[in-house]
Amino acid sequence: MKTNKVVLIILMLAFFTSSYSQSAKKMLSEISGKWQLDDNGNVTFLKIVEVSGIDKNEIYNRALNYFIYNYGNGNSTIQNQDKESGLIVGKGFYKNVQPRNSIFPTYINTWHIVRVDVREGKARIILTLTDYEKTKMDGDIILSTVMNRVQKEYPINSNALQNNMMAKAFYNSYKCAMNSLDAIEKAIKGGNTSTSIENSKW
């Protein structure tokens, strides 16, 4: 009887690992060629936002307000703001890009840095994924928390362990980064509440 249970557990693990592996491969295939490494080996995304008819100061203020709304509390912070040079840098994290599951009881957050450079009529957004924060849980009890560089994990490092789990974490981090880039672009073009509200007379 014990032997049958052991065999059943092994078969179930093999099934879940196989199906999860196929899912991870599909995820990475979907975003293949849509990200790049900078000179330091960090995963970095670049977006140029063209804003005709709006001067540098207004673009800067809209970008800064985005950071105030989204990076001014908790673990997210504004690291640098220099109006004269048109530079804003913020640091934050994407929460639970790999939520706990029955096979790997680990939560993963992804730390990132966002830089916005402003000129007349345009802004450049650079978003870099820097670190994974891995927390192993046993119910509500934290067993351990470690920080690892994104570049040292799969798929950036093809020799790294936990490929399936980290492929999913990377994919979800990519999705979060795209959402951030879109949100910053929207804030720069139309403000942080809505175009109609911010342009209304009062």
ZABA-45201 format. One record per residue: residue in one letter; residue number from 1; x, y, z of N, C-alpha, C in turn. Coordinates in nm, 4 decimals. Layout:
N
> A_NUM_X_Y_Z_X_Y_Z_X_Y_Z
...
//
This chain:
202
> M_1_0.0819_-0.1208_0.0000_0.0000_0.0000_0.0000_0.0850_0.1254_0.0000
> K_2_0.1919_0.1253_0.0839_0.2819_0.2396_0.0899_0.3487_0.2627_-0.0444
> T_3_0.3898_0.1542_-0.1088_0.4564_0.1630_-0.2394_0.3661_0.2292_-0.3421
> N_4_0.2377_0.1942_-0.3410_0.1421_0.2534_-0.4344_0.1294_0.4043_-0.4134
> K_5_0.1273_0.4466_-0.2858_0.1168_0.5896_-0.2547_0.2398_0.6643_-0.3026
> V_6_0.3578_0.6064_-0.2814_0.4827_0.6691_-0.3246_0.4855_0.6841_-0.4758
> V_7_0.4465_0.5788_-0.5468_0.4432_0.5827_-0.6937_0.3453_0.6893_-0.7410
> L_8_0.2284_0.6985_-0.6764_0.1274_0.7963_-0.7139_0.1802_0.9381_-0.6954
> I_9_0.2469_0.9623_-0.5843_0.3044_1.0954_-0.5580_0.4096_1.1300_-0.6621
> I_10_0.4958_1.0343_-0.6952_0.6001_1.0574_-0.7964_0.5376_1.0892_-0.9313
> L_11_0.4342_1.0160_-0.9683_0.3661_1.0407_-1.0964_0.3003_1.1779_-1.0994
> M_12_0.2388_1.2161_-0.9871_0.1745_1.3478_-0.9804_0.2771_1.4587_-0.9926
> L_13_0.3902_1.4444_-0.9225_0.4969_1.5449_-0.9309_0.5519_1.5548_-1.0719
> A_14_0.5698_1.4403_-1.1365_0.6210_1.4387_-1.2740_0.5242_1.5075_-1.3685
> F_15_0.3944_1.4847_-1.3479_0.2928_1.5469_-1.4326_0.2929_1.6981_-1.4171
> F_16_0.2909_1.7432_-1.2901_0.2871_1.8864_-1.2653_0.4143_1.9551_-1.3147
> T_17_0.5293_1.8901_-1.2952_0.6563_1.9470_-1.3402_0.6590_1.9586_-1.4915
> S_18_0.6120_1.8543_-1.5601_0.6108_1.8534_-1.7063_0.5186_1.9605_-1.7624
> S_19_0.3955_1.9680_-1.7089_0.2994_2.0663_-1.7592_0.3450_2.2068_-1.7270
> Y_20_0.4032_2.2238_-1.6085_0.4521_2.3558_-1.5691_0.5685_2.3967_-1.6572
> S_21_0.6553_2.3011_-1.6918_0.7696_2.3281_-1.7788_0.7228_2.3770_-1.9153
> Q_22_0.6207_2.3117_-1.9720_0.5668_2.3542_-2.1010_0.5097_2.4950_-2.0911
> S_23_0.4419_2.5238_-1.9813_0.3844_2.6561_-1.9602_0.4930_2.7627_-1.9524
> A_24_0.6022_2.7317_-1.8805_0.7141_2.8258_-1.8658_0.7799_2.8533_-2.0013
> K_25_0.7989_2.7489_-2.0808_0.8590_2.7655_-2.2131_0.7726_2.8540_-2.3024
> K_26_0.6418_2.8351_-2.2937_0.5485_2.9150_-2.3726_0.5565_3.0623_-2.3317
> M_27_0.5664_3.0865_-2.2023_0.5766_3.2235_-2.1514_0.7011_3.2926_-2.2057
> L_28_0.8156_3.2237_-2.1959_0.9408_3.2837_-2.2414_0.9401_3.3046_-2.3924
> S_29_0.8778_3.2137_-2.4640_0.8674_3.2270_-2.6090_0.7863_3.3509_-2.6466
> E_30_0.6837_3.3790_-2.5691_0.5957_3.4936_-2.5949_0.6700_3.6271_-2.5857
> I_31_0.7677_3.6360_-2.4956_0.8385_3.7641_-2.4762_0.9806_3.7611_-2.5327
> S_32_1.0125_3.6590_-2.6097_1.1461_3.6481_-2.6694_1.1765_3.7692_-2.7577
> G_33_1.2935_3.8294_-2.7391_1.3348_3.9445_-2.8187_1.2752_4.0762_-2.7755
> K_34_1.1945_4.0762_-2.6678_1.1281_4.1990_-2.6228_1.1963_4.2629_-2.5024
> W_35_1.3101_4.2092_-2.4631_1.3867_4.2672_-2.3529_1.5348_4.2614_-2.3900
> Q_36_1.6144_4.3424_-2.3203_1.7575_4.3472_-2.3511_1.8389_4.3606_-2.2227
> L_37_1.9676_4.3319_-2.2334_2.0598_4.3477_-2.1210_2.1402_4.4749_-2.1396
> D_38_2.1589_4.5496_-2.0314_2.2437_4.6682_-2.0399_2.3903_4.6280_-2.0237
> D_39_2.4786_4.7251_-2.0169_2.6221_4.6964_-2.0093_2.6622_4.6243_-1.8807
> N_40_2.5762_4.6321_-1.7792_2.6048_4.5646_-1.6525_2.5364_4.4287_-1.6412
> G_41_2.4701_4.3867_-1.7486_2.4031_4.2576_-1.7476_2.2651_4.2594_-1.6864
> N_42_2.2103_4.3795_-1.6620_2.0768_4.3914_-1.6041_1.9699_4.3937_-1.7128
> V_43_1.8536_4.3373_-1.6835_1.7412_4.3395_-1.7769_1.6830_4.4804_-1.7776
> T_44_1.6838_4.5432_-1.8943_1.6452_4.6839_-1.9054_1.5483_4.7066_-2.0200
> F_45_1.4523_4.7959_-1.9965_1.3540_4.8322_-2.0975_1.3617_4.9824_-2.1232
> L_46_1.3442_5.0211_-2.2469_1.3544_5.1617_-2.2861_1.2287_5.2039_-2.3603
> K_47_1.1793_5.3226_-2.3280_1.0634_5.3775_-2.4000_1.0821_5.5277_-2.4163
> I_48_1.0634_5.5761_-2.5380_1.0689_5.7194_-2.5667_0.9262_5.7689_-2.5842
> V_49_0.8917_5.8754_-2.5122_0.7574_5.9324_-2.5180_0.7657_6.0703_-2.5829
> E_50_0.7022_6.0857_-2.6972_0.6967_6.2139_-2.7674_0.5731_6.2900_-2.7209
> V_51_0.5926_6.4147_-2.6778_0.4811_6.4967_-2.6293_0.4912_6.6352_-2.6924
> S_52_0.4313_6.6515_-2.8088_0.4404_6.7804_-2.8788_0.3547_6.8854_-2.8096
> G_53_0.4056_7.0084_-2.8083_0.3303_7.1204_-2.7527_0.3361_7.1331_-2.6019
> I_54_0.4168_7.0510_-2.5351_0.4298_7.0601_-2.3896_0.5765_7.0849_-2.3551
> D_55_0.6017_7.1878_-2.2739_0.7411_7.2222_-2.2453_0.8028_7.1271_-2.1425
> K_56_0.9343_7.1412_-2.1273_1.0112_7.0510_-2.0415_0.9616_7.0528_-1.8968
> N_57_0.9308_7.1706_-1.8434_0.8876_7.1805_-1.7041_0.7579_7.1052_-1.6785
> E_58_0.6617_7.1177_-1.7729_0.5343_7.0492_-1.7555_0.5518_6.8972_-1.7648
> I_59_0.6342_6.8538_-1.8592_0.6613_6.7098_-1.8710_0.7266_6.6580_-1.7433
> Y_60_0.8226_6.7350_-1.6921_0.8917_6.6960_-1.5690_0.7924_6.6849_-1.4533
> N_61_0.7056_6.7859_-1.4396_0.6091_6.7854_-1.3297_0.5141_6.6664_-1.3387
> R_62_0.4704_6.6332_-1.4591_0.3803_6.5183_-1.4760_0.4514_6.3874_-1.4400
> A_63_0.5772_6.3758_-1.4837_0.6542_6.2555_-1.4512_0.6787_6.2463_-1.3006
> L_64_0.7142_6.3589_-1.2391_0.7391_6.3603_-1.0947_0.6129_6.3233_-1.0175
> N_65_0.5001_6.3762_-1.0619_0.3745_6.3436_-0.9942_0.3434_6.1947_-1.0027
> Y_66_0.3791_6.1310_-1.1139_0.3605_5.9859_-1.1239_0.4387_5.9163_-1.0127
> F_67_0.5641_5.9581_-0.9924_0.6466_5.8964_-0.8883_0.5900_5.9252_-0.7499
> I_68_0.5378_6.0461_-0.7292_0.4800_6.0805_-0.5994_0.3584_5.9925_-0.5702
> Y_69_0.2749_5.9719_-0.6725_0.1570_5.8863_-0.6565_0.1948_5.7399_-0.6333
> N_70_0.3016_5.6934_-0.6973_0.3306_5.5497_-0.7009_0.4578_5.5050_-0.6285
> Y_71_0.5478_5.5979_-0.5979_0.6750_5.5599_-0.5360_0.7019_5.6362_-0.4064
> G_72_0.6006_5.6944_-0.3498_0.6214_5.7776_-0.2319_0.5824_5.7119_-0.1016
> N_73_0.5685_5.5790_-0.1009_0.5277_5.5144_0.0236_0.5825_5.3725_0.0322
> G_74_0.5842_5.3194_0.1531_0.6284_5.1812_0.1743_0.7714_5.1586_0.1290
> N_75_0.7936_5.0486_0.0563_0.9272_5.0147_0.0094_0.9668_5.0906_-0.1169
> S_76_0.8694_5.1542_-0.1822_0.8981_5.2293_-0.3041_0.9385_5.3717_-0.2686
> T_77_1.0455_5.4193_-0.3277_1.0958_5.5521_-0.2937_1.1442_5.6266_-0.4178
> I_78_1.1419_5.7592_-0.4086_1.2036_5.8440_-0.5111_1.3496_5.8621_-0.4695
> Q_79_1.4405_5.8135_-0.5519_1.5829_5.8158_-0.5179_1.6503_5.9480_-0.5546
> N_80_1.6025_6.0077_-0.6628_1.6666_6.1309_-0.7104_1.5663_6.2120_-0.7902
> Q_81_1.5671_6.3425_-0.7724_1.4855_6.4314_-0.8538_1.5625_6.5613_-0.8765
> D_82_1.5945_6.5885_-1.0011_1.6744_6.7047_-1.0390_1.6038_6.7764_-1.1533
> K_83_1.5282_6.8795_-1.1183_1.4474_6.9490_-1.2190_1.5334_7.0169_-1.3235
> E_84_1.6468_7.0714_-1.2814_1.7330_7.1440_-1.3745_1.7838_7.0536_-1.4864
> S_85_1.8244_6.9328_-1.4514_1.8731_6.8399_-1.5535_1.7609_6.7533_-1.6114
> G_86_1.6406_6.7642_-1.5546_1.5274_6.6869_-1.6040_1.5368_6.5384_-1.5734
> L_87_1.5801_6.5048_-1.4514_1.6032_6.3649_-1.4138_1.5218_6.3265_-1.2913
> I_88_1.4564_6.2110_-1.2990_1.3866_6.1520_-1.1843_1.4209_6.0038_-1.1803
> V_89_1.4541_5.9543_-1.0612_1.4850_5.8122_-1.0445_1.4054_5.7586_-0.9254
> G_90_1.3385_5.6473_-0.9451_1.2633_5.5839_-0.8375_1.2998_5.4370_-0.8248
> K_91_1.2805_5.3834_-0.7054_1.3060_5.2415_-0.6804_1.1818_5.1802_-0.6174
> G_92_1.1425_5.0642_-0.6685_1.0244_4.9975_-0.6144_1.0304_4.8485_-0.6398
> F_93_0.9200_4.7774_-0.6096_0.9182_4.6345_-0.6379_0.7808_4.5896_-0.6835
> Y_94_0.7826_4.4843_-0.7630_0.6596_4.4206_-0.8084_0.6332_4.3026_-0.7152
> K_95_0.5175_4.3035_-0.6526_0.4874_4.2068_-0.5478_0.4314_4.0760_-0.6043
> N_96_0.4795_3.9656_-0.5496_0.4286_3.8311_-0.5812_0.4271_3.8005_-0.7306
> V_97_0.5424_3.8218_-0.7965_0.5515_3.7838_-0.9377_0.5542_3.6322_-0.9522
> Q_98_0.5864_3.5632_-0.8436_0.5777_3.4159_-0.8396_0.5149_3.3803_-0.7057
> P_99_0.3809_3.3772_-0.6998_0.3165_3.3491_-0.5717_0.3403_3.2069_-0.5263
> R_100_0.3185_3.1873_-0.4007_0.3372_3.0540_-0.3418_0.2464_2.9523_-0.4101
> N_101_0.2992_2.8328_-0.4311_0.2166_2.7220_-0.4795_0.2549_2.5958_-0.4044
> S_102_0.1867_2.4867_-0.4351_0.2043_2.3644_-0.3558_0.3406_2.2993_-0.3762
> I_103_0.4036_2.3204_-0.4923_0.5326_2.2566_-0.5186_0.6476_2.3406_-0.4636
> F_104_0.6446_2.4721_-0.4888_0.7498_2.5617_-0.4409_0.6858_2.6671_-0.3496
> P_105_0.6847_2.6455_-0.2179_0.6219_2.7420_-0.1264_0.7072_2.8677_-0.1114
> T_106_0.7176_2.9435_-0.2196_0.8047_3.0616_-0.2208_0.7333_3.1794_-0.2855
> Y_107_0.7369_3.2944_-0.2184_0.6885_3.4182_-0.2777_0.8081_3.4919_-0.3349
> I_108_0.7914_3.5522_-0.4517_0.9011_3.6280_-0.5122_0.8534_3.7675_-0.5486
> N_109_0.9261_3.8679_-0.5013_0.9058_4.0072_-0.5420_1.0234_4.0481_-0.6299
> T_110_0.9995_4.1373_-0.7248_1.1068_4.1849_-0.8129_1.1316_4.3330_-0.7891
> W_111_1.2544_4.3647_-0.7475_1.2933_4.5042_-0.7295_1.3328_4.5642_-0.8643
> H_112_1.3012_4.6905_-0.8828_1.3331_4.7569_-1.0085_1.3659_4.9037_-0.9846
> I_113_1.4338_4.9612_-1.0820_1.4659_5.1041_-1.0802_1.4091_5.1669_-1.2066
> V_114_1.3429_5.2810_-1.1914_1.2882_5.3542_-1.3054_1.3556_5.4907_-1.3134
> R_115_1.4037_5.5229_-1.4324_1.4660_5.6526_-1.4554_1.3911_5.7235_-1.5684
> V_116_1.3577_5.8509_-1.5452_1.2941_5.9312_-1.6490_1.3810_6.0533_-1.6757
> D_117_1.4210_6.0698_-1.8011_1.4954_6.1883_-1.8457_1.4020_6.2718_-1.9313
> V_118_1.3976_6.4025_-1.9043_1.3020_6.4898_-1.9714_1.3743_6.5954_-2.0551
> R_119_1.3217_6.6165_-2.1763_1.3660_6.7256_-2.2634_1.2424_6.7981_-2.3147
> E_120_1.2636_6.9038_-2.3924_1.1508_6.9713_-2.4546_1.0782_6.8751_-2.5485
> G_121_0.9510_6.8514_-2.5234_0.8693_6.7718_-2.6133_0.8885_6.6217_-2.6071
> K_122_0.9716_6.5718_-2.5136_0.9903_6.4265_-2.5065_1.0453_6.3832_-2.3718
> A_123_1.0289_6.2554_-2.3450_1.0838_6.1954_-2.2234_1.1359_6.0567_-2.2579
> R_124_1.2416_6.0168_-2.1889_1.2974_5.8824_-2.2047_1.2800_5.8079_-2.0731
> I_125_1.2192_5.6898_-2.0811_1.1969_5.6081_-1.9620_1.2862_5.4844_-1.9702
> I_126_1.3661_5.4622_-1.8675_1.4509_5.3433_-1.8590_1.4113_5.2675_-1.7327
> L_127_1.3679_5.1448_-1.7495_1.3270_5.0624_-1.6355_1.4167_4.9396_-1.6299
> T_128_1.4758_4.9158_-1.5141_1.5703_4.8055_-1.4961_1.5244_4.7122_-1.3849
> L_129_1.5165_4.5830_-1.4149_1.4895_4.4821_-1.3127_1.6214_4.4477_-1.2451
> T_130_1.6304_4.4626_-1.1148_1.7586_4.4470_-1.0462_1.7696_4.3192_-0.9624
> D_131_1.6729_4.2973_-0.8718_1.6853_4.1867_-0.7767_1.5533_4.1131_-0.7570
> Y_132_1.5666_3.9831_-0.7277_1.4526_3.9049_-0.6809_1.4636_3.8914_-0.5294
> E_133_1.3535_3.9106_-0.4620_1.3448_3.8869_-0.3176_1.2618_3.7613_-0.2981
> K_134_1.3259_3.6538_-0.2544_1.2588_3.5242_-0.2395_1.2300_3.4971_-0.0918
> T_135_1.1038_3.4719_-0.0621_1.0641_3.4421_0.0756_0.9974_3.3056_0.0811
> K_136_1.0574_3.2145_0.1559_0.9995_3.0813_0.1749_0.9082_3.0846_0.2965
> M_137_0.7894_3.0248_0.2781_0.6888_3.0295_0.3825_0.6483_2.8890_0.4272
> D_138_0.6075_2.8802_0.5511_0.5412_2.7606_0.6030_0.4130_2.8110_0.6681
> G_139_0.3053_2.8107_0.5911_0.1819_2.8733_0.6381_0.2039_3.0234_0.6448
> D_140_0.1858_3.0815_0.7626_0.2090_3.2250_0.7830_0.3477_3.2538_0.8388
> I_141_0.4287_3.1513_0.8532_0.5618_3.1683_0.9125_0.6665_3.1844_0.8029
> I_142_0.7477_3.2905_0.8131_0.8568_3.3129_0.7179_0.9754_3.2265_0.7588
> L_143_1.0173_3.1380_0.6687_1.1321_3.0520_0.6969_1.2631_3.1196_0.6618
> S_144_1.2649_3.1903_0.5479_1.3866_3.2605_0.5056_1.3543_3.3597_0.3964
> T_145_1.4377_3.4636_0.3866_1.4264_3.5624_0.2788_1.5659_3.5892_0.2244
> V_146_1.5819_3.5755_0.0929_1.7115_3.6013_0.0303_1.6919_3.6928_-0.0901
> M_147_1.7976_3.7681_-0.1215_1.7976_3.8560_-0.2384_1.8964_3.8000_-0.3407
> N_148_1.8526_3.7864_-0.4644_1.9394_3.7419_-0.5736_1.9267_3.8374_-0.6910
> R_149_2.0381_3.8660_-0.7569_2.0358_3.9508_-0.8754_1.9566_3.8817_-0.9861
> V_150_1.8759_3.9581_-1.0574_1.7971_3.9029_-1.1676_1.8888_3.8380_-1.2714
> Q_151_2.0032_3.9002_-1.2964_2.0954_3.8492_-1.3983_2.1559_3.7136_-1.3610
> K_152_2.1509_3.6758_-1.2337_2.2077_3.5476_-1.1909_2.1038_3.4343_-1.1938
> E_153_1.9791_3.4697_-1.2226_1.8710_3.3715_-1.2235_1.8312_3.3364_-1.3674
> Y_154_1.7621_3.2267_-1.3820_1.7078_3.1863_-1.5106_1.5957_3.2832_-1.5511
> P_155_1.5816_3.3229_-1.6778_1.6510_3.2706_-1.7964_1.7770_3.3473_-1.8358
> I_156_1.8120_3.4536_-1.7602_1.9331_3.5296_-1.7949_2.0552_3.4403_-1.7795
> N_157_2.0610_3.3682_-1.6704_2.1660_3.2700_-1.6469_2.1092_3.1318_-1.6780
> S_158_2.1444_3.0773_-1.7921_2.0872_2.9494_-1.8358_2.1303_2.8316_-1.7479
> N_159_2.2342_2.8511_-1.6665_2.2827_2.7433_-1.5786_2.2204_2.7479_-1.4390
> A_160_2.1330_2.8452_-1.4160_2.0733_2.8600_-1.2831_1.9721_2.7499_-1.2558
> L_161_1.9389_2.7333_-1.1282_1.8424_2.6317_-1.0863_1.7009_2.6887_-1.0852
> Q_162_1.6049_2.6029_-1.0561_1.4637_2.6407_-1.0439_1.4134_2.7102_-1.1712
> N_163_1.4462_2.6521_-1.2861_1.4147_2.7158_-1.4144_1.2674_2.7469_-1.4333
> N_164_1.1812_2.6519_-1.4009_1.0384_2.6733_-1.4224_0.9840_2.7876_-1.3376
> M_165_1.0177_2.7857_-1.2109_0.9696_2.8888_-1.1199_1.0211_3.0266_-1.1604
> M_166_1.1500_3.0342_-1.1943_1.2090_3.1637_-1.2265_1.1666_3.2131_-1.3649
> A_167_1.1343_3.1204_-1.4553_1.0815_3.1610_-1.5860_0.9484_3.2325_-1.5670
> K_168_0.8643_3.1790_-1.4790_0.7356_3.2418_-1.4514_0.7546_3.3761_-1.3822
> A_169_0.8496_3.3825_-1.2875_0.8783_3.5084_-1.2184_0.9278_3.6138_-1.3174
> F_170_1.0121_3.5725_-1.4104_1.0659_3.6664_-1.5093_0.9545_3.7153_-1.6021
> Y_171_0.8711_3.6237_-1.6471_0.7599_3.6593_-1.7361_0.6664_3.7605_-1.6685
> N_172_0.6294_3.7332_-1.5444_0.5399_3.8234_-1.4727_0.6064_3.9570_-1.4423
> S_173_0.7377_3.9557_-1.4180_0.8119_4.0806_-1.3980_0.8120_4.1631_-1.5261
> Y_174_0.8287_4.0948_-1.6386_0.8227_4.1625_-1.7689_0.6869_4.2297_-1.7877
> K_175_0.5795_4.1583_-1.7568_0.4453_4.2135_-1.7711_0.4266_4.3361_-1.6819
> C_176_0.4766_4.3280_-1.5596_0.4684_4.4413_-1.4674_0.5463_4.5615_-1.5211
> A_177_0.6640_4.5352_-1.5765_0.7463_4.6426_-1.6327_0.6739_4.7114_-1.7481
> M_178_0.6089_4.6325_-1.8348_0.5339_4.6904_-1.9461_0.4192_4.7778_-1.8960
> N_179_0.3521_4.7311_-1.7908_0.2437_4.8105_-1.7322_0.2961_4.9423_-1.6762
> S_180_0.4139_4.9379_-1.6132_0.4741_5.0600_-1.5584_0.5087_5.1588_-1.6690
> L_181_0.5709_5.1085_-1.7758_0.6068_5.1959_-1.8880_0.4831_5.2618_-1.9477
> D_182_0.3776_5.1845_-1.9642_0.2531_5.2393_-2.0190_0.1916_5.3433_-1.9250
> A_183_0.1971_5.3153_-1.7947_0.1395_5.4076_-1.6966_0.2166_5.5392_-1.6915
> I_184_0.3500_5.5309_-1.7009_0.4312_5.6536_-1.6999_0.4049_5.7346_-1.8265
> E_185_0.3968_5.6656_-1.9393_0.3659_5.7348_-2.0646_0.2305_5.8051_-2.0555
> K_186_0.1322_5.7363_-2.0021_-0.0010_5.7944_-1.9880_0.0024_5.9170_-1.8978
> A_187_0.0787_5.9103_-1.7877_0.0895_6.0232_-1.6950_0.1557_6.1432_-1.7622
> I_188_0.2589_6.1159_-1.8406_0.3302_6.2245_-1.9087_0.2415_6.2906_-2.0135
> K_189_0.1632_6.2112_-2.0827_0.0784_6.2652_-2.1897_-0.0500_6.3299_-2.1388
> G_190_-0.1062_6.2746_-2.0320_-0.2369_6.3241_-1.9894_-0.2524_6.3543_-1.8424
> G_191_-0.1453_6.3467_-1.7645_-0.1555_6.3707_-1.6215_-0.1810_6.2425_-1.5446
> N_192_-0.1901_6.2548_-1.4136_-0.1985_6.1374_-1.3264_-0.3392_6.1058_-1.2776
> T_193_-0.4346_6.1907_-1.3068_-0.5727_6.1607_-1.2714_-0.6514_6.1355_-1.3992
> S_194_-0.6716_6.2413_-1.4755_-0.7327_6.2278_-1.6083_-0.7096_6.3584_-1.6822
> T_195_-0.7072_6.3524_-1.8147_-0.6835_6.4717_-1.8964_-0.7919_6.5751_-1.8711
> S_196_-0.9166_6.5328_-1.8632_-1.0265_6.6283_-1.8454_-1.0201_6.6979_-1.7097
> I_197_-0.9832_6.6230_-1.6053_-0.9751_6.6836_-1.4719_-0.8573_6.7803_-1.4629
> E_198_-0.7422_6.7379_-1.5104_-0.6221_6.8205_-1.4937_-0.6212_6.9414_-1.5864
> N_199_-0.6963_6.9353_-1.6964_-0.7016_7.0498_-1.7871_-0.8256_7.1364_-1.7669
> S_200_-0.9079_7.1004_-1.6698_-1.0309_7.1774_-1.6469_-0.9992_7.3113_-1.5822
> K_201_-1.0827_7.4097_-1.6128_-1.0651_7.5437_-1.5523_-1.1234_7.5442_-1.4118
> W_202_-1.0579_7.6167_-1.3229_-1.1066_7.6257_-1.1872_-1.0672_7.7604_-1.1264
//
